[in-house]
Amino acid sequence: MDAELEFSFHPNTTGKQLFDQVARTIGLREIWYFGLQFDDAKGFMTWLNYDKKVMSQDGKEDVLGEEVYCPPESAVLLASYAVQAKVLEQHKLTKQQWEERIQVWHQEHRSMLKEEAMIEYLKIAQDLEMFGVNYFEIKNKKGSDLWLGVDALGLNIYEKDDKLTPKIGFPWSEIRNISFNDKKFIIKPIDKKAPDFLFYAPRLRVNKRILQLCMGNHDLYMRRRKTDTIEVQQMKAQAKEERMSKKMEREQLEKKELQEQLERAVRLEEERRRVEQEAARLEAERMEAIIAKEELARQAEDQMRNQEQLAADLADPGTARLGIWRRIWRRRRRSCTTESDHEENNSEENSTYSAELQTQEISNHREEEDRLTEAEKNKRLQKQLQALSSELAEARDDNKKSQNDLLHAENMRVGRDKYKTLRQIRLGNTKQRIDEFESL
């Protein structure tokens, strides 16, 4: 739903009551996937606390920005009308050239339902390294400046100058307890032999947000790996019925449009034949008129010649009678010849020539480590992206490459993607990874 909604509430309204009101208004049933965010008085993004009154929580207008790095070839596939501005600036292509590349992809997607297009969009987007990750500035015991990444799969640690490639990862299935005391954050692993995972945040309110995100993501992580509830099964069945209904409607509409196109083609073909026949008739009449005109001219010429001959014969009595008989004989012979030609012409004109033209219980809690990117699963998509990437590389302005561009290029060079990195950063036991974190 692309709209701006306004809600009025009482001073005593809690965050939960406001969220329920929003969910009812937009028809949202999968409420466990969503929450409400706002910018607090200090400009930090904060989740609405459901247990507190709304009026006691500061808020102001949310400002969206380009916070997820997206390589150019994926931007063309995903973007259509929302290409990040820096992608346009980095390449020596005109607006028309960008539109041509986007339209090639759009032609393949134009028959999709809106819901199908959104799902395909997310399939590509989820493979981006920064998709779904919330980053927070932290320090370890040594005081090293690092990034903490919180996402749907667990906690990842990044070096300060690289948000694309995490160095250490802790899946939610390894974490038993999360807490903080002032600016000190404590994560207790399930492995009792492993020490607590400690880090420090610069502000107390940041720790509050980290805790909220950890709780929410862990809840969804567990929910995804359990058997669907009756309510979810009903919603999936209803969604499937709606998709089938929309698919049938679309097929009927396409069938109707195809029938209309065929009928229009038949009408156009009939009109074309009628015009051709009319043109042929007019051409035949024109030729007949020309022939008749030539015949009249010839008859007039013969008549004049006969008159001249008659006058000459009359002037010579000795040959007058012979000349008269000769003219009579020639006239009869010409008449017979003309009649024969006329019959032959009529025979040819009456001939017709034609040619016919044919036209849970969780059993696999780290299944994400075995995932493949959408491009790896779809070889055709992979080839298209590779071809587009090579084409864009020729038009790229190397002087305008960002740090993320350089990092992404290095990842591509060594064959590293989001899920391969995930497997790499989770190697070893929890204790080894905590020790590695402390040594950063």
One Martini backbone bead per residue (centre of mass of N, CA, C, O) as a GRO file, in nm:
protein
  440
    1MET     BB    1   0.090   0.039   0.028
    2ASP     BB    2   0.078   0.374  -0.121
    3ALA     BB    3   0.061   0.571   0.167
    4GLU     BB    4  -0.070   0.828   0.381
    5LEU     BB    5  -0.131   0.796   0.726
    6GLU     BB    6  -0.369   0.893   0.979
    7PHE     BB    7  -0.369   0.902   1.346
    8SER     BB    8  -0.582   0.891   1.622
    9PHE     BB    9  -0.522   0.943   1.982
   10HIS     BB   10  -0.486   0.892   2.302
   11PRO     BB   11  -0.280   0.963   2.564
   12ASN     BB   12  -0.316   0.642   2.667
   13THR     BB   13  -0.198   0.517   2.429
   14THR     BB   14  -0.044   0.245   2.318
   15GLY     BB   15   0.165   0.087   2.109
   16LYS     BB   16  -0.019  -0.161   2.063
   17GLN     BB   17  -0.278  -0.005   1.985
   18LEU     BB   18  -0.159   0.139   1.740
   19PHE     BB   19  -0.069  -0.110   1.582
   20ASP     BB   20  -0.350  -0.241   1.562
   21GLN     BB   21  -0.474  -0.006   1.402
   22VAL     BB   22  -0.290  -0.026   1.157
   23ALA     BB   23  -0.344  -0.324   1.084
   24ARG     BB   24  -0.649  -0.291   1.034
   25THR     BB   25  -0.639  -0.070   0.813
   26ILE     BB   26  -0.433  -0.252   0.611
   27GLY     BB   27  -0.478  -0.569   0.656
   28LEU     BB   28  -0.288  -0.696   0.878
   29ARG     BB   29  -0.182  -1.033   0.987
   30GLU     BB   30   0.144  -1.053   0.991
   31ILE     BB   31   0.249  -0.903   1.272
   32TRP     BB   32   0.534  -1.050   1.337
   33TYR     BB   33   0.692  -0.883   1.093
   34PHE     BB   34   0.612  -0.613   1.250
   35GLY     BB   35   0.656  -0.253   1.305
   36LEU     BB   36   0.736   0.056   1.471
   37GLN     BB   37   0.898   0.354   1.360
   38PHE     BB   38   1.123   0.622   1.482
   39ASP     BB   39   1.241   0.941   1.539
   40ASP     BB   40   1.402   1.078   1.768
   41ALA     BB   41   1.517   1.368   1.916
   42LYS     BB   42   1.828   1.263   1.819
   43GLY     BB   43   1.788   1.087   1.538
   44PHE     BB   44   1.707   0.800   1.621
   45MET     BB   45   1.622   0.489   1.550
   46THR     BB   46   1.301   0.366   1.680
   47TRP     BB   47   1.114   0.152   1.857
   48LEU     BB   48   0.806   0.087   1.946
   49ASN     BB   49   0.665   0.064   2.256
   50TYR     BB   50   0.400  -0.135   2.357
   51ASP     BB   51   0.390  -0.065   2.683
   52LYS     BB   52   0.385   0.227   2.609
   53LYS     BB   53   0.313   0.535   2.563
   54VAL     BB   54   0.319   0.729   2.292
   55MET     BB   55   0.366   1.018   2.426
   56SER     BB   56   0.645   0.907   2.571
   57GLN     BB   57   0.743   0.896   2.265
   58ASP     BB   58   0.953   1.009   2.051
   59GLY     BB   59   0.883   1.190   1.731
   60LYS     BB   60   0.938   1.188   1.370
   61GLU     BB   61   1.006   1.216   1.061
   62ASP     BB   62   1.081   0.995   0.822
   63VAL     BB   63   1.403   0.922   0.658
   64LEU     BB   64   1.502   0.813   0.358
   65GLY     BB   65   1.774   0.597   0.237
   66GLU     BB   66   2.077   0.484   0.092
   67GLU     BB   67   2.184   0.183   0.280
   68VAL     BB   68   2.216  -0.023   0.036
   69TYR     BB   69   2.425  -0.203  -0.135
   70CYS     BB   70   2.433  -0.191  -0.508
   71PRO     BB   71   2.506  -0.322  -0.782
   72PRO     BB   72   2.450  -0.225  -1.100
   73GLU     BB   73   2.323  -0.489  -1.225
   74SER     BB   74   2.111  -0.510  -0.992
   75ALA     BB   75   1.985  -0.231  -1.022
   76VAL     BB   76   1.860  -0.279  -1.300
   77LEU     BB   77   1.682  -0.514  -1.210
   78LEU     BB   78   1.540  -0.364  -0.957
   79ALA     BB   79   1.473  -0.058  -1.017
   80SER     BB   80   1.377   0.105  -1.283
   81TYR     BB   81   1.282   0.386  -1.079
   82ALA     BB   82   1.530   0.332  -0.829
   83VAL     BB   83   1.801   0.429  -0.895
   84GLN     BB   84   2.083   0.495  -0.779
   85ALA     BB   85   2.254   0.781  -0.825
   86LYS     BB   86   2.550   0.666  -0.824
   87VAL     BB   87   2.516   0.476  -1.067
   88LEU     BB   88   2.480   0.701  -1.280
   89GLU     BB   89   2.753   0.859  -1.219
   90GLN     BB   90   2.959   0.604  -1.277
   91HIS     BB   91   2.838   0.624  -1.576
   92LYS     BB   92   2.866   0.664  -1.944
   93LEU     BB   93   2.537   0.711  -1.956
   94THR     BB   94   2.245   0.765  -2.070
   95LYS     BB   95   1.919   0.775  -2.002
   96GLN     BB   96   1.837   0.603  -2.248
   97GLN     BB   97   2.034   0.365  -2.195
   98TRP     BB   98   1.912   0.286  -1.926
   99GLU     BB   99   1.620   0.239  -2.025
  100GLU     BB  100   1.687   0.010  -2.223
  101ARG     BB  101   1.792  -0.192  -2.008
  102ILE     BB  102   1.535  -0.195  -1.835
  103GLN     BB  103   1.328  -0.279  -2.059
  104VAL     BB  104   1.435  -0.561  -2.112
  105TRP     BB  105   1.345  -0.666  -1.833
  106HIS     BB  106   1.049  -0.568  -1.830
  107GLN     BB  107   0.938  -0.751  -2.058
  108GLU     BB  108   0.962  -1.018  -1.875
  109HIS     BB  109   0.757  -0.886  -1.631
  110ARG     BB  110   0.470  -0.776  -1.739
  111SER     BB  111   0.293  -1.057  -1.669
  112MET     BB  112   0.304  -1.007  -1.380
  113LEU     BB  113   0.218  -1.002  -1.079
  114LYS     BB  114   0.267  -0.802  -0.819
  115GLU     BB  115   0.340  -1.025  -0.614
  116GLU     BB  116   0.549  -1.171  -0.792
  117ALA     BB  117   0.740  -0.932  -0.830
  118MET     BB  118   0.809  -0.896  -0.530
  119ILE     BB  119   0.933  -1.175  -0.487
  120GLU     BB  120   1.156  -1.151  -0.705
  121TYR     BB  121   1.287  -0.905  -0.583
  122LEU     BB  122   1.360  -1.040  -0.304
  123LYS     BB  123   1.538  -1.265  -0.415
  124ILE     BB  124   1.758  -1.064  -0.502
  125ALA     BB  125   1.793  -0.877  -0.250
  126GLN     BB  126   1.881  -1.104  -0.035
  127ASP     BB  127   2.180  -1.128  -0.177
  128LEU     BB  128   2.258  -0.882  -0.051
  129GLU     BB  129   2.481  -0.805   0.192
  130MET     BB  130   2.292  -0.551   0.329
  131PHE     BB  131   2.038  -0.702   0.356
  132GLY     BB  132   1.874  -0.665   0.666
  133VAL     BB  133   2.095  -0.482   0.801
  134ASN     BB  134   2.196  -0.369   1.123
  135TYR     BB  135   2.405  -0.105   1.223
  136PHE     BB  136   2.670  -0.087   1.484
  137GLU     BB  137   2.865   0.080   1.697
  138ILE     BB  138   3.161  -0.076   1.833
  139LYS     BB  139   3.349  -0.233   2.107
  140ASN     BB  140   3.597  -0.394   2.236
  141LYS     BB  141   3.820  -0.453   2.484
  142LYS     BB  142   4.050  -0.303   2.309
  143GLY     BB  143   3.887  -0.063   2.136
  144SER     BB  144   3.786  -0.148   1.871
  145ASP     BB  145   3.649  -0.048   1.576
  146LEU     BB  146   3.317  -0.162   1.504
  147TRP     BB  147   3.066  -0.375   1.359
  148LEU     BB  148   2.724  -0.448   1.416
  149GLY     BB  149   2.523  -0.714   1.281
  150VAL     BB  150   2.164  -0.729   1.243
  151ASP     BB  151   1.974  -1.021   1.159
  152ALA     BB  152   1.785  -1.305   1.067
  153LEU     BB  153   2.054  -1.506   1.140
  154GLY     BB  154   2.224  -1.289   1.325
  155LEU     BB  155   2.555  -1.214   1.430
  156ASN     BB  156   2.788  -0.965   1.306
  157ILE     BB  157   3.132  -0.886   1.229
  158TYR     BB  158   3.289  -0.571   1.144
  159GLU     BB  159   3.485  -0.376   0.998
  160LYS     BB  160   3.500  -0.037   0.970
  161ASP     BB  161   3.567  -0.049   0.631
  162ASP     BB  162   3.346  -0.313   0.618
  163LYS     BB  163   3.000  -0.392   0.531
  164LEU     BB  164   3.012  -0.660   0.345
  165THR     BB  165   3.240  -0.832   0.519
  166PRO     BB  166   3.235  -1.049   0.748
  167LYS     BB  167   3.435  -1.204   1.016
  168ILE     BB  168   3.199  -1.277   1.226
  169GLY     BB  169   2.963  -1.540   1.341
  170PHE     BB  170   2.625  -1.563   1.512
  171PRO     BB  171   2.389  -1.765   1.547
  172TRP     BB  172   2.090  -1.797   1.706
  173SER     BB  173   2.142  -2.104   1.793
  174GLU     BB  174   2.397  -2.000   1.997
  175ILE     BB  175   2.196  -1.820   2.165
  176ARG     BB  176   2.069  -1.764   2.501
  177ASN     BB  177   2.155  -1.458   2.594
  178ILE     BB  178   2.045  -1.107   2.635
  179SER     BB  179   2.229  -0.813   2.753
  180PHE     BB  180   2.247  -0.496   2.949
  181ASN     BB  181   2.487  -0.249   3.096
  182ASP     BB  182   2.448   0.019   2.984
  183LYS     BB  183   2.718  -0.006   2.749
  184LYS     BB  184   2.708  -0.310   2.815
  185PHE     BB  185   2.721  -0.609   2.625
  186ILE     BB  186   2.557  -0.936   2.670
  187ILE     BB  187   2.641  -1.267   2.541
  188LYS     BB  188   2.506  -1.593   2.579
  189PRO     BB  189   2.598  -1.898   2.515
  190ILE     BB  190   2.519  -2.230   2.491
  191ASP     BB  191   2.807  -2.279   2.526
  192LYS     BB  192   2.952  -2.329   2.838
  193LYS     BB  193   3.263  -2.307   2.745
  194ALA     BB  194   3.193  -2.034   2.658
  195PRO     BB  195   3.225  -1.718   2.666
  196ASP     BB  196   3.128  -1.420   2.685
  197PHE     BB  197   2.986  -1.172   2.474
  198LEU     BB  198   3.152  -0.860   2.442
  199PHE     BB  199   3.036  -0.512   2.423
  200TYR     BB  200   3.045  -0.159   2.317
  201ALA     BB  201   2.842   0.124   2.338
  202PRO     BB  202   2.807   0.474   2.309
  203ARG     BB  203   2.489   0.425   2.370
  204LEU     BB  204   2.214   0.335   2.542
  205ARG     BB  205   1.990   0.346   2.316
  206VAL     BB  206   2.134   0.142   2.134
  207ASN     BB  207   2.097  -0.105   2.315
  208LYS     BB  208   1.791  -0.108   2.298
  209ARG     BB  209   1.777  -0.163   1.995
  210ILE     BB  210   1.941  -0.420   1.987
  211LEU     BB  211   1.754  -0.584   2.168
  212GLN     BB  212   1.499  -0.561   1.996
  213LEU     BB  213   1.620  -0.692   1.739
  214CYS     BB  214   1.702  -0.960   1.863
  215MET     BB  215   1.423  -1.050   1.956
  216GLY     BB  216   1.275  -1.030   1.682
  217ASN     BB  217   1.466  -1.210   1.508
  218HIS     BB  218   1.454  -1.463   1.687
  219ASP     BB  219   1.151  -1.510   1.667
  220LEU     BB  220   1.151  -1.548   1.356
  221TYR     BB  221   1.357  -1.774   1.342
  222MET     BB  222   1.177  -1.978   1.499
  223ARG     BB  223   0.915  -1.958   1.335
  224ARG     BB  224   1.034  -2.061   1.057
  225ARG     BB  225   1.115  -2.358   1.214
  226LYS     BB  226   0.816  -2.407   1.247
  227THR     BB  227   0.514  -2.506   1.255
  228ASP     BB  228   0.241  -2.403   1.136
  229THR     BB  229  -0.022  -2.252   1.213
  230ILE     BB  230  -0.348  -2.242   1.154
  231GLU     BB  231  -0.352  -1.946   1.067
  232VAL     BB  232  -0.121  -1.967   0.859
  233GLN     BB  233  -0.246  -2.189   0.687
  234GLN     BB  234  -0.495  -2.024   0.609
  235MET     BB  235  -0.342  -1.789   0.475
  236LYS     BB  236  -0.200  -1.961   0.260
  237ALA     BB  237  -0.455  -2.076   0.132
  238GLN     BB  238  -0.578  -1.802   0.060
  239ALA     BB  239  -0.341  -1.701  -0.112
  240LYS     BB  240  -0.355  -1.931  -0.318
  241GLU     BB  241  -0.643  -1.875  -0.416
  242GLU     BB  242  -0.589  -1.586  -0.510
  243ARG     BB  243  -0.372  -1.657  -0.717
  244MET     BB  244  -0.549  -1.845  -0.889
  245SER     BB  245  -0.766  -1.638  -0.951
  246LYS     BB  246  -0.579  -1.430  -1.088
  247LYS     BB  247  -0.471  -1.623  -1.300
  248MET     BB  248  -0.743  -1.682  -1.437
  249GLU     BB  249  -0.811  -1.390  -1.505
  250ARG     BB  250  -0.561  -1.342  -1.678
  251GLU     BB  251  -0.613  -1.569  -1.884
  252GLN     BB  252  -0.889  -1.463  -1.978
  253LEU     BB  253  -0.787  -1.188  -2.069
  254GLU     BB  254  -0.580  -1.295  -2.273
  255LYS     BB  255  -0.787  -1.451  -2.442
  256LYS     BB  256  -0.960  -1.208  -2.518
  257GLU     BB  257  -0.734  -1.042  -2.650
  258LEU     BB  258  -0.664  -1.255  -2.863
  259GLN     BB  259  -0.942  -1.264  -2.999
  260GLU     BB  260  -0.947  -0.965  -3.076
  261GLN     BB  261  -0.693  -0.977  -3.252
  262LEU     BB  262  -0.800  -1.183  -3.454
  263GLU     BB  263  -1.048  -1.024  -3.545
  264ARG     BB  264  -0.885  -0.779  -3.638
  265ALA     BB  265  -0.716  -0.933  -3.848
  266VAL     BB  266  -0.954  -1.027  -4.022
  267ARG     BB  267  -1.061  -0.747  -4.090
  268LEU     BB  268  -0.801  -0.643  -4.222
  269GLU     BB  269  -0.788  -0.861  -4.442
  270GLU     BB  270  -1.058  -0.796  -4.573
  271GLU     BB  271  -0.991  -0.503  -4.638
  272ARG     BB  272  -0.745  -0.562  -4.812
  273ARG     BB  273  -0.895  -0.727  -5.030
  274ARG     BB  274  -1.098  -0.511  -5.110
  275VAL     BB  275  -0.889  -0.303  -5.201
  276GLU     BB  276  -0.756  -0.481  -5.416
  277GLN     BB  277  -1.010  -0.530  -5.586
  278GLU     BB  278  -1.068  -0.233  -5.643
  279ALA     BB  279  -0.797  -0.174  -5.778
  280ALA     BB  280  -0.830  -0.385  -6.006
  281ARG     BB  281  -1.089  -0.268  -6.127
  282LEU     BB  282  -0.976   0.016  -6.193
  283GLU     BB  283  -0.747  -0.087  -6.376
  284ALA     BB  284  -0.927  -0.226  -6.585
  285GLU     BB  285  -1.087   0.027  -6.668
  286ARG     BB  286  -0.843   0.187  -6.761
  287MET     BB  287  -0.752  -0.009  -6.985
  288GLU     BB  288  -1.016  -0.004  -7.145
  289ALA     BB  289  -1.006   0.298  -7.208
  290ILE     BB  290  -0.742   0.294  -7.365
  291ILE     BB  291  -0.829   0.090  -7.581
  292ALA     BB  292  -1.075   0.249  -7.685
  293LYS     BB  293  -0.918   0.498  -7.770
  294GLU     BB  294  -0.733   0.356  -7.974
  295GLU     BB  295  -0.961   0.243  -8.150
  296LEU     BB  296  -1.083   0.515  -8.235
  297ALA     BB  297  -0.827   0.624  -8.367
  298ARG     BB  298  -0.803   0.399  -8.579
  299GLN     BB  299  -1.080   0.438  -8.712
  300ALA     BB  300  -1.033   0.730  -8.799
  301GLU     BB  301  -0.788   0.670  -8.976
  302ASP     BB  302  -0.927   0.469  -9.169
  303GLN     BB  303  -1.146   0.656  -9.268
  304MET     BB  304  -0.959   0.866  -9.393
  305ARG     BB  305  -0.812   0.672  -9.586
  306ASN     BB  306  -1.064   0.582  -9.741
  307GLN     BB  307  -1.145   0.854  -9.847
  308GLU     BB  308  -0.887   0.904 -10.005
  309GLN     BB  309  -0.908   0.652 -10.184
  310LEU     BB  310  -1.184   0.714 -10.305
  311ALA     BB  311  -1.101   0.974 -10.439
  312ALA     BB  312  -0.884   0.843 -10.618
  313ASP     BB  313  -1.068   0.642 -10.769
  314LEU     BB  314  -1.263   0.848 -10.891
  315ALA     BB  315  -1.036   0.989 -11.056
  316ASP     BB  316  -0.999   0.672 -11.163
  317PRO     BB  317  -1.202   0.484 -11.358
  318GLY     BB  318  -1.029   0.220 -11.413
  319THR     BB  319  -0.987   0.167 -11.079
  320ALA     BB  320  -1.244   0.202 -10.908
  321ARG     BB  321  -1.370  -0.079 -10.897
  322LEU     BB  322  -1.122  -0.230 -10.787
  323GLY     BB  323  -1.085  -0.056 -10.531
  324ILE     BB  324  -1.356  -0.119 -10.402
  325TRP     BB  325  -1.312  -0.424 -10.373
  326ARG     BB  326  -1.059  -0.405 -10.202
  327ARG     BB  327  -1.184  -0.252  -9.963
  328ILE     BB  328  -1.399  -0.458  -9.894
  329TRP     BB  329  -1.203  -0.692  -9.838
  330ARG     BB  330  -1.035  -0.553  -9.616
  331ARG     BB  331  -1.273  -0.492  -9.424
  332ARG     BB  332  -1.355  -0.784  -9.379
  333ARG     BB  333  -1.087  -0.887  -9.277
  334ARG     BB  334  -1.065  -0.687  -9.032
  335SER     BB  335  -1.328  -0.772  -8.898
  336CYS     BB  336  -1.244  -1.063  -8.843
  337THR     BB  337  -0.990  -0.997  -8.682
  338THR     BB  338  -1.128  -0.826  -8.460
  339GLU     BB  339  -1.319  -1.047  -8.361
  340SER     BB  340  -1.097  -1.245  -8.285
  341ASP     BB  341  -0.951  -1.058  -8.086
  342HIS     BB  342  -1.195  -1.006  -7.906
  343GLU     BB  343  -1.237  -1.298  -7.821
  344GLU     BB  344  -0.956  -1.336  -7.701
  345ASN     BB  345  -0.975  -1.108  -7.493
  346ASN     BB  346  -1.225  -1.215  -7.349
  347SER     BB  347  -1.095  -1.478  -7.264
  348GLU     BB  348  -0.871  -1.343  -7.087
  349GLU     BB  349  -1.057  -1.163  -6.906
  350ASN     BB  350  -1.229  -1.422  -6.792
  351SER     BB  351  -0.988  -1.506  -6.651
  352THR     BB  352  -0.864  -1.669  -6.347
  353TYR     BB  353  -0.620  -1.570  -6.095
  354SER     BB  354  -0.473  -1.768  -5.825
  355ALA     BB  355  -0.340  -1.762  -5.472
  356GLU     BB  356  -0.292  -1.947  -5.190
  357LEU     BB  357  -0.230  -1.802  -4.867
  358GLN     BB  358  -0.061  -1.929  -4.595
  359THR     BB  359  -0.069  -1.823  -4.212
  360GLN     BB  360   0.886  -2.697   1.513
  361GLU     BB  361   1.105  -2.856   1.489
  362ILE     BB  362   1.429  -2.791   1.481
  363SER     BB  363   1.655  -2.944   1.239
  364ASN     BB  364   1.762  -2.683   1.051
  365HIS     BB  365   1.922  -2.402   1.182
  366ARG     BB  366   2.153  -2.374   0.918
  367GLU     BB  367   2.037  -2.360   0.617
  368GLU     BB  368   2.157  -2.087   0.504
  369GLU     BB  369   2.450  -2.208   0.434
  370ASP     BB  370   2.317  -2.371   0.168
  371ARG     BB  371   2.272  -2.144   0.000
  372LEU     BB  372   2.174  -1.985  -0.299
  373THR     BB  373   2.176  -1.775  -0.526
  374GLU     BB  374   1.968  -1.676  -0.771
  375ALA     BB  375   2.190  -1.686  -0.992
  376GLU     BB  376   2.280  -1.984  -0.941
  377LYS     BB  377   1.992  -2.112  -0.996
  378ASN     BB  378   1.987  -1.906  -1.250
  379LYS     BB  379   2.158  -1.923  -1.537
  380ARG     BB  380   2.025  -1.708  -1.708
  381LEU     BB  381   2.057  -1.478  -1.504
  382GLN     BB  382   2.364  -1.500  -1.479
  383LYS     BB  383   2.432  -1.428  -1.774
  384GLN     BB  384   2.293  -1.153  -1.778
  385LEU     BB  385   2.457  -1.023  -1.549
  386GLN     BB  386   2.737  -1.063  -1.677
  387ALA     BB  387   2.683  -0.904  -1.936
  388LEU     BB  388   2.601  -0.639  -1.797
  389SER     BB  389   2.860  -0.599  -1.635
  390SER     BB  390   3.052  -0.578  -1.882
  391GLU     BB  391   2.910  -0.338  -2.015
  392LEU     BB  392   2.936  -0.138  -1.770
  393ALA     BB  393   3.248  -0.142  -1.740
  394GLU     BB  394   3.304   0.027  -2.005
  395ALA     BB  395   3.129   0.288  -1.875
  396ARG     BB  396   3.307   0.331  -1.637
  397ASP     BB  397   3.410   0.548  -1.368
  398ASP     BB  398   3.685   0.500  -1.172
  399ASN     BB  399   3.685   0.780  -1.010
  400LYS     BB  400   3.374   0.693  -0.881
  401LYS     BB  401   3.452   0.488  -0.685
  402SER     BB  402   3.369   0.320  -0.413
  403GLN     BB  403   3.434   0.133  -0.145
  404ASN     BB  404   3.210  -0.079  -0.210
  405ASP     BB  405   3.304  -0.136  -0.497
  406LEU     BB  406   3.582  -0.253  -0.421
  407LEU     BB  407   3.476  -0.478  -0.236
  408HIS     BB  408   3.294  -0.617  -0.443
  409ALA     BB  409   3.516  -0.682  -0.650
  410GLU     BB  410   3.681  -0.865  -0.461
  411ASN     BB  411   3.458  -1.073  -0.408
  412MET     BB  412   3.427  -1.154  -0.708
  413ARG     BB  413   3.722  -1.244  -0.761
  414VAL     BB  414   3.706  -1.478  -0.516
  415GLY     BB  415   3.403  -1.596  -0.505
  416ARG     BB  416   3.223  -1.413  -0.309
  417ASP     BB  417   2.936  -1.448  -0.108
  418LYS     BB  418   2.700  -1.433   0.129
  419TYR     BB  419   2.698  -1.754   0.194
  420LYS     BB  420   3.000  -1.812   0.195
  421THR     BB  421   3.063  -1.614   0.419
  422LEU     BB  422   2.882  -1.743   0.631
  423ARG     BB  423   3.038  -2.009   0.648
  424GLN     BB  424   3.317  -1.888   0.720
  425ILE     BB  425   3.231  -1.718   0.991
  426ARG     BB  426   3.127  -2.014   1.133
  427LEU     BB  427   3.376  -2.138   1.192
  428GLY     BB  428   3.389  -2.318   1.441
  429ASN     BB  429   3.355  -2.242   1.752
  430THR     BB  430   3.244  -2.010   1.965
  431LYS     BB  431   3.509  -1.955   2.116
  432GLN     BB  432   3.687  -1.896   1.873
  433ARG     BB  433   3.517  -1.647   1.777
  434ILE     BB  434   3.550  -1.478   2.030
  435ASP     BB  435   3.858  -1.463   2.024
  436GLU     BB  436   3.867  -1.326   1.748
  437PHE     BB  437   3.714  -1.073   1.830
  438GLU     BB  438   3.920  -0.979   2.056
  439SER     BB  439   4.164  -0.958   1.831
  440LEU     BB  440   4.066  -0.707   1.648
   0.00000   0.00000   0.00000
